[in-house]
Amino acid sequence: MILVTGATGLLGNNLVRRLLARRERVRVLVRDPAAPALDGLDVDVMVGDVTDPRAVERAVAGATLVVHAAALVRIGRRDLDEMRRVNVRGTANVASACHRAAIRLVHVSSVDALGWGTAAAPGHEDSATTPDHGIAYVKTKREAFHVVRGFVEQGLDARIVHPAFMLGRYDWRPSSGRLVLEAVRRPWLPAPPGGNDFCHVDDVIAGIIAAAESGARGRDYVLAGPHHSYRSAYVEFRRAAGLAPRAWAVPRLVLFAAGVAGDVAGALLGEEPAINTGAVAASCHEHHFDDARACRELGYRARPLSESARDVVDWFAERGALARPGLHSSS
């Protein structure tokens, strides 16, 4: 029995589907058992939250492997306490339960837990930590990473994976797919000057399974993808949809002004908007990593962004989320 947390998210949901295709018995710990992401899936559903130690203990009981993919993801400076509750305390609950039950854990961290690199000098598993720019998600993923490291030192059988910017099908919320939707729905898309590594969720899942089966205890692995500027990524998203590759670079000064305006709006409305100074700071930086360790030790391979973009665009099109003239369809 394999327990998956975060099973309604992009990574967790695709992982559950892959495990079921391998005829594994799968249990999920979810807050909402009626989530559409679970429709038609033959899984053992346990209702609960990773922030509840008792719910975690019940879910872990009888499992042979736990993949902890649950996390609160939002790029901004607010909600640090809530992110610590979910991302840090929730991770501690899962790691503690696995330690006590002597169950192997694969902790899904993030490249944000590591030092950010550039295309010329990519970050890696041993990179020195770079500034977190006050971004709550970055802070808490780094803290959660060290929590798992602490349990490893106490004897926990864990492997840690650090995915980059994932794209793929079954992005129900959507999460990363919002960037694709924006790129395709707008006639022109303003692109920040930074960059990222874009990987297909299926490739990340292959890396997770390999880490669970053949990775070294206590080892961590970057699961990255091709380096792209945001502008070149937007172009790929539009090409995948059969649209003209239009994207224009936005000056940093304009972006930071928009971020400040977002912070002010958030203070007035009580909810931080997607455009805020934390998100702007992150988008202005290169965010590139070297996945050589995972390639060498796990056989990890990341496909080109054009393939990842085509897959996610097709999925949104199939669901009617990208119905517009000239849009590519796989049907």
N, C-alpha and C positions, 0 to 999 in steps of 0.2 A: 504494500500500500504506500503510495506516494502522496504526501500532503503538499498542496500548493496554496500559499496565501496570495492575495491579490489576483484571484482568478477571474475577476471581471474586467481587469485592465488589459491593455494591448499585449504586454508580454505574457502575463499569467494566463489569459484566455487562449492565446496561441499555443502556449506550453501544454495546457490541459488537453487541447485537441491533438497535439503531437503524441502525448503519452497514451491517450486512448487509441490512437491509430497503431501504436506499438503493443496494444492489448494489455497495458498496465492498469491496475486498479488505482483509481484516483479519488482522493478526498480533497474537498475545498473548504476553507474557512472564509465565510463571507458574511457581510452585514445584511445584505438583501438577497434572500434565496429566490426571489422572483425576477432577478435581473435578466434581461433578454440575452445577455452574453452566455447564460447557462442553459438556454432553451435547447432541448433535444440532446443534451450531453448526459451520458450515463455515469454520473459521479455521485459520490457520497457527500451530501451537502451538510455541513455543520454551520449553524448560525452563531456568529460571535465576532469579536473584534480583537485584533492583535494587542490592543491596549489592555485587554482583560486577561490577566494571567491564568485564571481558571478556565476560560474558554480555550486558550492556547494549550493548556495541559490536556484537556479533553480531546482536542483535535490531533495533537501529537501522539497520543496513546495508540500503539499498534502500528504506527508508520515505520517504514524501513528507510525512508528518505524524506527530508523536508526541503522544499524550495521556497524560500522566503522572498516573494516579489512584491509584497504589499508596501505601499509608500504613499505619502501625500506629496504630490508634485505641483508646485506653483512657483513661478520665478518672480520674486519680489522681496521686499524687506520686511513685510508685516507677517503676522501669524507665527512668529517664532515659537511661542509656547505650544501652540497646537501641533506644529510640525515636530517639535521635540517629543510630544506625547505619542504621536504615531510613529515617526521615523526612528526615534532613538529608544524610547521606552518600549515600543512595540517590538523592535528588533531585539532588545534585551530579554523580553519575555520569551520570544521564540528561541533564542540562543540558549537561554537558561533551561527551558523545557527539553530541548534536544540534548543538552549536556547531561541533565539528570537521567534521561531515558537512554543515553548512549546511542543516539540516532544521528546519522550523518546529515549535515546541513549544507546546502548551497545558498549562500547569502547573495542576493542580487543588489549590489551596491550601484555605483555610477562612476563614470569617468570624472564627475564633479568632486568625488572624494579624493582625487589625486591632483597633482600639480598640472595646471593647464600648460600646453605646449603650442608651438607654432608648426607650420608646415615644414620649415627648415630644421626645427629642433623639436620634434613631437614629445609630448609627455609620455610617461610609462609608469609601470607599477612602483618604481622606486624614486620617482621624481620628487623633488622638494615641493612642499605645499605652496601654492600661490595664494594671493589674497582672495578672500571670499566675497569681497565687494558688498558685504552686509546682506547677502542673499540668504534668506532663511533656509531654503532647500539645500544649498551648498553646505552651509554650516551643519545642518542636521545629518546629511549623508556622510559627512566627514566624521561626525561624532559617532554615528551608528557603525561605521567601518571600524573605528577603534574599540567599540563595545565588543564586536565579534572577535577582533584580535585579542582582546582581554580574555574571552572565554577559550579561545584556542590555546592560550598560554596555560589555562587551567585544565586542558585535556580535551576540549571539544573537537570532534572530527568535522572540520568545516573547510569548505573552499569558498572563495569570494570571487565573484565576477563583476567587472566594471563595464557595462554596456555604454556605447556612445548614443547618438541620436537615432532612435529606432523608428522604422517605418514598416507598415505591413497591414494586412487584412485584419478584420475583427477589432477595429479601433472604434469601439462603440460610443465613447463619450462625446467627441473624439479627443485624443490627447495630442500626440505629435501630428496627427492628421490635420489638425487645425491649420497648420502652416501650409499644407498642400491645398486645402480648400481655399484659403486666402489667395494663394498664388494662381489658382485656376479660375476663381470666380471674378477676380478684379481684372479690368482691361490692362492696367499697369500696376506693378507691385513695387513699392519702395523697399530697397534692400539695405540693411545695415552693413557696415564695412567689415564685420568679423566673418568668421567661418566656423564650420563644424565638421564632424565625421559622421556620415549618414550610413547606417547599416540596416539590413533587412532583419526583421524580427525572427524569421526562420533561421537565419545564420546564427543569431544570438542564442536561440534555443538549442541548436546543434552544439554550440559551445558550452551551454549549461549542462547538457546531458553528458558531454565528454568530460567536463570537470567533475561531475558526480561519479562517473564510472572509472576514470583513469587519472584525474587530477591529483596532485599531491596534497596531503593534509596540510592545512594552514597556508596554502599557496593562493595568491590572487592573480587574476588574469584580466587584462584589458581585452574587450570584445568591441573593436572599433570598425571603421569602414573607410571608404575613400574620402580623402580630404577635399572639401569644397568650400568656396566662399558662399555666403548666403545668396548672393546674386546668381552664381552659377547653379546653385541648387534650385532656385526658383525657376530658372530657365529649363532645367530638366523636368520639373513638375509640369510646366506648361507644355513642353514637347510631348510628355506622356499623355496629355489630354488632347493632343492634336491641335494645339493653339500656338499662335505666334509667340516666340520666346522673348517676351517683353518684361524687363525688370530694370529698374534704375537705382543707382547708388544714392543714398541719402547722406549728406554731410553730418559729421558727428555733432556739430553745434545744433543743428535742427533736431536731431534725435534727443539730445540731452534736454533741450527746451521742451520737447514733447513729454519726456520722462518727468520733468518737474511739474508740468501741467497735470500729468497723471497722478502724481503724489498729492497735489493740492485737491484734485477731484476726489481721490480716495479718502483724504482726511475729512472732506465735507460730507461725502456720501456714506462713509463707514465701511467701504469695501474697496480693496485695492484693484485698480483696473489692470489689464494685461500690459499696457504701456506704462511703465513706472521707471524710476531711476535705476533700480536694481536690474530689471530686464534689459534696459538700454545699455548699462555697463557690461552685462554679459554678452550682448549681441555685437558690441564693438570690439570684442577680443577674438583672436584666433583661439580655436578650441580643438587642437589636433593631438592625436595619440598614436603610439606605436604598439601594434598588436602582435609583435614578433614572438613573444613568449607563448601566447595562445596558439599561434600558427605552428610553432615548433613542438609544443608539448601536447596540444589537444587536437591538432589537425584543423584548426579554425580557418575558415576562408570567408571573406566578405565579398559579395557580388557587387557589380557596378551600380551606381545610383540610378542609372536609367532603368534597370530591371526592377529595383525597389519602387521607384516612382510609378512605373507602369502597373505594378501589382496593387498598390494602394489606390491609385486613380481608378482602376477597374473596379475595385471593391466598392468605392463610394458611388461610382456610376451605376453599378448593379442595384444599389439601394436607393437610387433616385436622388442622391445628394448632390450630383453634379450634372443634372439634366440641363444642357444648354446646347444650342446649335453647333454642329461641327465637333462635338466632344467625341473622342475615341471611345468605342465600346468593344468589349471582347466577345460579345454575343454574335 
